[in-house]
Amino acid sequence: MTAPSQLSDTESSEAAGRLAKVREGIGRAAALAGRKGDDVTLIAISKTHDAAAIAPLIAAGHRAFGENRVQEAQGKWPQLREATPGIELHLVGQLQSNKAADAVALFDVIHGLDRPSLVTALAKAMNAADRRIPCFIQVNIGAEEQKGGCAIADVPALLAQARDAGIEVPGLMCVPPADLEPAPYFALLAKMARDNGLTGLSMGMSGDYETAVMLGATHVRVGTALFGGRPPL
Ligand SMILES: *Cc1c(COP(=O)(O)O)cnc(C)c1O
């Protein structure tokens, strides 16, 4: 990897500039809602970006990162973490049950708890590793057939199952339908969290994180606005 000390001034200042801009947006949106920007965790989604692209953000002082594939994260984060203490790694999106043990070993927070079989697999992996990590329940907020996430009606039962299995659930997570106004979906997720006595809300991406923060997001997951575009998969 490129060590932070080897970064060019341009790379470092561009990363610092993008980070400051997103932080400003979060601060503005939080203020409108009577909250503090510092109370919102900005998760920099570094999927598809290599260690050299991530290093400038670490050098700019950022510590919370997110990935959506276990294997990809295994390939870059152990070294990056060794170089910088205090990194917090989030897994966002779908998780296959057969990757539960690897996910528990590598990540600090999981944002994709969405079905009973995954609760079982994660509880087993956490017990085996003697390591407990909080898991947001991902809700299929737009009831989209092709999308992951727990059905809205099934959230209370999944929450109860997770708690019975000893898994801490800090809140709910969603990805609203693409190309639709996201605010009603964010508001619905916030209401569901309240109804279930949960305070965490993982919602908002590059295009809509300010709206999400105004509607109560505690965690925003921002990739493109921090790293630039991703190559097509
Ligand atoms: C990729 C991804 C993001 C970040 O998306 P951007 O639009 O690049 O900010 C957020 N959440 C999840 C679940 C993702 O997969």
The ligand as a MOL file (V3000), in Angstrom:
LIG
                    3D

  0  0  0     0  0            999 V3000
M  V30 BEGIN CTAB
M  V30 COUNTS 15 15 0 0 0
M  V30 BEGIN ATOM
M  V30 1 C -22.0720 1.3970 -2.2710 0
M  V30 2 C -22.9590 1.5670 -1.1120 0
M  V30 3 C -23.1000 2.8210 -0.4860 0
M  V30 4 C -22.4040 4.0840 -0.9800 0
M  V30 5 O -22.9540 4.5150 -2.1830 0
M  V30 6 P -22.5500 5.9200 -2.8600 0
M  V30 7 O -23.7050 6.2600 -3.7010 0
M  V30 8 O -21.3050 5.6730 -3.6390 0
M  V30 9 O -22.3240 6.8890 -1.7700 0
M  V30 10 C -23.9310 2.8960 0.6220 0
M  V30 11 N -24.5850 1.8150 1.1010 0
M  V30 12 C -24.4730 0.6010 0.5340 0
M  V30 13 C -25.2180 -0.5330 1.1100 0
M  V30 14 C -23.6650 0.4380 -0.5810 0
M  V30 15 O -23.5790 -0.7810 -1.1480 0
M  V30 END ATOM
M  V30 BEGIN BOND
M  V30 1 1 1 2
M  V30 2 1 2 3
M  V30 3 2 2 14
M  V30 4 1 3 4
M  V30 5 2 3 10
M  V30 6 1 4 5
M  V30 7 1 5 6
M  V30 8 2 6 7
M  V30 9 1 6 8
M  V30 10 1 6 9
M  V30 11 1 10 11
M  V30 12 2 11 12
M  V30 13 1 12 13
M  V30 14 1 12 14
M  V30 15 1 14 15
M  V30 END BOND
M  V30 END CTAB
M  END
